[in-house]
Amino acid sequence: TEAEPCICAAMPNKVCILRYNDGLDSFAIRKEIETSEPCSCIQFTGYSIIIGTNKFYEIEMKHYTLEDSCLNMRIITRYGE
């Protein structure tokens, strides 16, 4: 379920999303995404993970779908938090 803990691991040519599996008592890979460039940043949101490689991509966490986020990316800066 979406409430299970999630890990996002970056390697030189791919990014893996893992969720905790109670039955296995360990994390299991849910999605592997091959990248043309190494991942330079990862940001978790309430419903997705944004990764930066040669472009920014958003991975929706319910169905693990990947979207090129360059056109819909909003940059939000908060000061003093």
C-alpha positions as CSV (number, residue, x, y, z in Angstrom):
1,T,0.0,0.0,0.0
2,E,1.0,3.6,-0.2
3,A,1.5,3.8,3.5
4,E,4.4,1.3,3.4
5,P,7.9,2.9,3.7
6,C,9.6,3.7,0.4
7,I,13.2,4.0,-0.7
8,C,14.5,5.5,-3.9
9,A,18.1,4.3,-4.9
10,A,20.1,5.9,-7.6
11,M,22.8,4.1,-9.6
12,P,24.9,5.4,-12.5
13,N,22.5,4.1,-15.1
14,K,19.2,3.5,-13.3
15,V,16.9,4.5,-10.4
16,C,15.1,1.9,-8.3
17,I,12.0,2.4,-6.2
18,L,11.6,0.0,-3.3
19,R,8.7,-0.5,-0.9
20,Y,8.8,-2.4,2.4
21,N,7.2,-5.9,2.1
22,D,5.9,-7.1,5.5
23,G,5.8,-10.7,4.2
24,L,9.4,-10.7,3.2
25,D,10.4,-8.4,6.1
26,S,12.6,-6.4,3.7
27,F,12.4,-3.9,0.9
28,A,11.4,-5.1,-2.5
29,I,12.0,-3.4,-5.9
30,R,8.7,-2.1,-7.3
31,K,10.1,-0.1,-10.3
32,E,13.4,0.2,-12.1
33,I,14.0,3.1,-14.5
34,E,17.0,3.2,-16.8
35,T,18.6,6.6,-17.2
36,S,20.9,8.1,-19.8
37,E,22.7,10.2,-17.2
38,P,23.4,9.5,-13.5
39,C,20.7,10.8,-11.1
40,S,21.8,14.0,-9.5
41,C,18.9,14.7,-7.2
42,I,15.8,13.0,-5.7
43,Q,12.8,14.8,-4.1
44,F,9.9,12.9,-2.5
45,T,6.5,14.7,-2.6
46,G,3.2,13.6,-1.1
47,Y,2.3,11.5,-4.1
48,S,5.4,11.2,-6.3
49,I,9.2,11.2,-6.6
50,I,10.9,13.8,-8.7
51,I,14.3,12.7,-10.0
52,G,16.9,14.8,-11.9
53,T,19.1,13.3,-14.6
54,N,19.6,15.0,-17.9
55,K,16.0,16.2,-17.4
56,F,13.5,16.1,-14.5
57,Y,11.1,13.2,-14.3
58,E,8.2,12.6,-11.9
59,I,7.3,9.1,-10.8
60,E,3.7,8.8,-9.7
61,M,3.8,6.4,-6.7
62,K,0.3,4.8,-7.0
63,H,1.0,3.1,-10.3
64,Y,4.7,3.9,-10.7
65,T,4.2,5.8,-13.9
66,L,7.0,8.0,-15.2
67,E,6.3,11.5,-16.7
68,D,8.7,14.0,-18.2
69,S,8.2,16.9,-15.8
70,C,10.1,19.7,-17.6
71,L,6.9,21.3,-18.9
72,N,4.9,21.0,-15.7
73,M,7.6,21.6,-13.1
74,R,6.8,24.2,-10.5
75,I,9.7,25.4,-8.4
76,I,8.6,26.4,-4.9
77,T,11.1,28.1,-2.6
78,R,10.4,28.5,1.1
79,Y,12.5,30.8,3.2
80,G,12.8,30.6,7.0
81,E,11.7,27.0,7.3
